Amino acid sequence: MRDVIRCIRKYMEVIDDENFIIHWKRLSEKLLKGIQEGYKDHLHEPDIVKIIEYIINNIGQLSTKDKRFNISTSSIFIHGNRSQVEFEYYRKRTQRELGDIIFILSVIYNGKKYFEKMTINQIKKSKNVSWNFNNDSAKEQLYLLSRFPIFRGAKGSLIPVKDYNLPNNSDCLGTHGLLYYPGDFALISSKQLEVILSRKNNLKLKDLVMRIAPNNICPCFLYCYLLNDMDFEECLYILHDLIHFHLRYFGHFPPFICNLPILSNSCMSYNVYDFSNKYLMGHIGELIYAKKLPYNKAAFQFLHDLLSVIRKKAEREELEDVLKFISSYNYGYGGGKEVERYEESNYEGGGIGIIHTIINLGEGE
């Protein structure tokens, strides 16, 4: 556990570094450019798939290096396969997209992954900063990403045909990305969005300015250790007890660092710069991997199943850029068992994007 806290301390130091801030600004600019180009070329009726492709292509390979750390953001767009899944919607079997973009953040320390977060994001476009959710498709999609009922890949989908039952401990495993003209992006937890829309079918940007009740458990013991105000063994004792207490009474991992500027839960952002900053600081998404700490193992396995399908498709079609992307993602796990390989299929029309950022904190003490 000592090395976990050292990783957290190093991460906190990095976010104040000028080069970290430069990466944040450059990533924001690339996201903005992609969205703006999508709106410009499809002004009258912006096509979601095309806009996603613009976003992915504009990010490409973005890297920022420092003597003490380096940050790299890469992206891929999988053509010709949809992420269709089947699930129960109020006693009716239905089929919808799982999402449009998967955002992943990995934190590496001493050559190994210590933390990883992910959110499955559904894009919703608008020309007047107003989004409609009055059709069955939008309602069923929102139901899926806010509640995560048991789902499985539909026939011909990129998603494996097996049952997935994913917890949503952070309320941020599923999110909606709200595009608005002339080319910006807001993000909100699908779970929170469903509450906002409980008595209406239309959302405006100003509706996102709402008070979300803070979590009642907001420990400061990590601050105590990081500031050398508490003995290390005492800090570990508190950490151990808190995790087990929270697992017993709440059924999921505690927000053990929620009062630190990194790795907390912030399921709302109002523009691209706000999103990029929170994404890079580990506020966006569900914790799907953590060294020596509880994490969402079901979501972790789902992602690896999906990447296995994508890898097989890339091997068959000799897509070197996709294979390179997956190889980069796999870095830092230190080996481990091979995930099961699923048969990929060919559901034409559309695609799914993946954006992955690696924050490599370098070597520790």
PyMOL commands that set and color helices and strands:
alter all, ss='L'
color gray80, all
select helices_A, chain A and resi 2-14+18-41+48-59+136-147+190-196+205-208+221-226+232-250+272-280+297-317+320-330
alter helices_A, ss='H'
color red, helices_A
select strands_A, chain A and resi 61-65+70-79+84-89+92-97+101-109+112-124+130-132+151-153+174-180+184-189+202-204+268-269+286-290+351-360
alter strands_A, ss='S'
color yellow, strands_A
deselect
rebuild
show_as cartoon
